[in-house]
Amino acid sequence: MAKLLFAVALMAAVWWFLKSARRPRIALSEAEARDVLGVAAGADADAIRAAHRRLVSAVHPDRGGSADLTRRINAARDVLLRRIR
């Protein structure tokens, strides 16, 4: 039983690694991230999150939008929130 659990855990780890390796990382500068989200240079975390929510709700793949654009918007949010922390 232990061998079976180990084999399943190993297969899950390999699957997760391969799945995450296929997705290209998006590198944005702060200026590009601000342009994507449409926020000012001094925007606080609440303004960044509000802009992110507004944009993602419009371009999410579940609503007929683009997965690439959603990834770019998420990356912009991450860059700007990392700057604040």
C-alpha positions in Angstrom: 0.0 0.0 0.0 2.8 2.4 0.8 4.5 1.7 -2.5 1.2 2.5 -4.3 0.8 5.8 -2.4 4.4 6.7 -3.2 3.9 6.0 -6.9 0.7 8.1 -7.0 2.4 11.0 -5.2 5.4 10.8 -7.6 3.2 10.7 -10.7 1.2 13.8 -9.3 4.5 15.7 -8.7 5.8 14.9 -12.2 2.4 15.9 -13.8 2.4 19.2 -11.8 6.0 20.0 -12.8 5.4 19.3 -16.5 2.1 21.3 -16.5 3.8 24.3 -14.9 6.8 24.1 -17.2 4.7 24.5 -20.3 3.3 27.8 -19.3 5.6 30.7 -20.3 6.4 33.2 -17.7 5.5 36.8 -18.4 8.1 39.4 -17.4 6.8 42.9 -17.1 8.4 46.1 -15.9 6.5 48.3 -13.4 5.7 50.8 -16.2 4.3 48.1 -18.4 2.3 46.6 -15.5 0.8 50.1 -14.8 -0.1 50.5 -18.4 -1.8 47.1 -18.6 -3.9 47.7 -15.5 -4.4 51.4 -16.2 -3.4 52.6 -12.7 -1.3 55.6 -11.7 2.3 55.3 -10.4 1.2 55.9 -6.8 -1.7 53.4 -6.8 -2.3 51.5 -3.6 -3.1 47.8 -3.3 -6.9 48.4 -3.3 -6.7 50.4 -6.5 -4.5 47.7 -8.1 -6.9 44.9 -7.1 -10.0 46.9 -8.2 -8.4 47.5 -11.7 -7.4 43.8 -11.9 -10.9 42.6 -11.0 -12.5 45.0 -13.6 -10.2 43.9 -16.4 -10.3 40.1 -15.6 -14.1 40.1 -15.5 -14.1 41.5 -19.0 -11.4 39.3 -20.6 -11.7 36.0 -18.7 -11.6 32.9 -20.9 -14.9 31.7 -19.3 -16.6 34.8 -20.8 -15.1 34.3 -24.3 -11.9 36.2 -23.6 -8.2 35.4 -24.1 -6.2 33.2 -21.7 -3.0 35.0 -22.7 -4.5 38.4 -21.9 -5.7 37.1 -18.6 -2.2 35.8 -17.8 -0.8 39.2 -18.7 -3.2 41.0 -16.4 -2.5 38.6 -13.6 1.3 39.1 -14.1 0.8 42.9 -14.0 -1.1 42.6 -10.7 1.6 40.5 -9.2 4.4 42.9 -10.3 2.6 45.9 -8.8 1.6 44.2 -5.6 5.1 42.8 -5.1 6.4 46.4 -5.3 4.1 47.5 -2.5 5.1 44.8 -0.1 
